[in-house]
Amino acid sequence: MNTSRADTIWRLMAPDDLDHVTALAATVHPDYPEDTLIFAERLRLAPSGCLSLMAGGQLGGYLVSHPWRGLLSPPLNTLLGLLPTPADRWYIHDLALAPHLRGQGHAQTAITQAETTARKAGLDTLTLTSTRHALHFWARQGFTPEAISAEEQAILASYDPQASLLCRAVG
């Protein structure tokens, strides 16, 4: 697909995007499967933290993020039920781009939008679980490893043995 930067925009995710989000997740993250229900719940709980990257009228990426509290990550493919209150950080659940849209600054734009949403919520820390495949990407974005408990290590292992809890201050 040949799309220009001008016809590629981040917008708030819509419920109609969810099947496309799940399909892209399965393509981009085949080792970390999640059900559509997970994305639907995050969209319902934190609509301002869920974005779709539209490229030439097609979904080419997504960001799913929400308020969170503490240093225990949500386990992979797990419903939250409710968001913790009060929250003390903004959690990036997932950021994915189709391969043909990588390296064009779209991920950085999404992270900046997550920071803006976190700031509006009065939260000054971004947190995420990085899989082994993405550790270098997140390090380039200024995220650093968080000291974790044995309980968190067990949750991270549900992703992969090298998964890491990362954080950075909201810029």
N, C-alpha and C positions, 0 to 999 in steps of 0.2 A: 504494500500500500504506500502510495506516495502522497504524503500530506505536508502542508507547509505549517510553519509555526503559527501563522495567522489563523488557521482553521483548527487549531488544537488548543482547547481550553479546559481548565478545571471548573467544575460546577458542583453544586450540591447533588449528592446521590439521590436518585429516585427509586421507589420500589420496583419500577419496571427495569431497572438496571441489574437487579440481583441475580438473575440467571446468567447474565453476561459476566458479572463479577465472579460468580462461582466457576464458570467455564475458564475464565482467565486465570483464576487462582489454581485450578487443576493443571493448567498448562505451565504456568510459571513456577509453581511450588508443588510438583507432583509427590514429593516425599512428605508433605505436610498437609494432608487433605482436611478440608473443613466443609461442613454441610452448609447449604444455603440458609438454613435456620440460624446459624451463627451470625452470618452477615446481616440477615433480616433483623435479628434482635439488636445488634449494635446500631443499625440504622434507626430503629425505633427508640432506643435508649439515648442516643446522642446524635441526632440528625445533623447538627452543625459540625460534627467531627468526621462525617462520611462524605467523601468527594469522589466524583467520577471524572476521569480524563477523557474528553471527547475529542477524537481525531477524525476529521472528515465525516462527522456524523456517526461514528462507531465508537464504542467503548474501547479505549486503548490502555486504560490503567485505572487504579483506584487507590484511595487512602481510607482506611477505617481506623478511627481513633475515638477516645472517650476519656472522661474523667476517671481517675483511679486513686486508690489510697494504698500506701505501703509498698513493701518490696517483695510481695508474692505475686508473680505473674498469673494471669488466667491460664489454666492448662489448655493445651491445644484442643480445638473442636469441642469446647465446653460453653454451654449457656451460662450467662451471669445471673439471670433473674432480675436483679436490680443493680444499679450503680452504687458504690459506697458513698456515704455522706457523713461528714464532709470529705471531699476529695483533697488530696495534697499534691497531686501531679496529674499530668496529661499523658495517657498511655497510647502509643501508636501500636495498634493491633496488627496492622498489615499495610504495606505499601507495595504495589506491584505495577509494573509497566510491561506492555508487550515489547518484545525484543527490538522491533523496528523503531520504537520511541525512546529508547535508552540513549544516554549520552547527550541529550539535548536540553538539560536543565529542568525537565519536568518534575523529577523527584525533589530537587531543591525547592521548587515552587510549592509543592505539596507540603513539605516540611515547614516552610515559612507560613503557609496557611494554618497548619496545625499549631504553630507557635502563636499566631494571632488569636486563634480560638482559645488556646490555653490562657493567654494573657487576659482575654475578655472574661474568662471564668475565674480570674484571680489566682491562677496556678503558675508557678515559676520554674517547674521542672518538667521536661519531657522524659518519658521512660519507655522502653520497649524490650522485647525479647528478640535477640538476633540469633538466627540459625548460623551454623558454621559457614554456610555459603555467602552470607551477607556481612560478616564481621568487618571486613576491610571497607566495604561501602559505608557502613555506619561510623566507623572510625574516621573516615574522610569527612563525615558530616559533623564531627566534633563530639560524638558520643563515646563515653568511657565506661569500663566495667564497674559495676556496683558490688560492694561486699555483700555476700549473700549467706543465708542460713542453709542448713542441711535440708530443711523443708523446701526452700526455693530450688535447691539443686535437684531435688526429686521432680519438681514441676518442669524444670528446664530439660531434664532427661526425656520428658514426653515429646520434646521437639527433636533433639539429637544430643549425643554426648558432649559436643563442643558448644552447645547453645549457651548464650550469655545474657544476663540482665544488664542493659546499658542505660545510661542517663546523660543528660546535659541540661544546663540551665537554658531557660527560654531567652533567646537573644533580644 
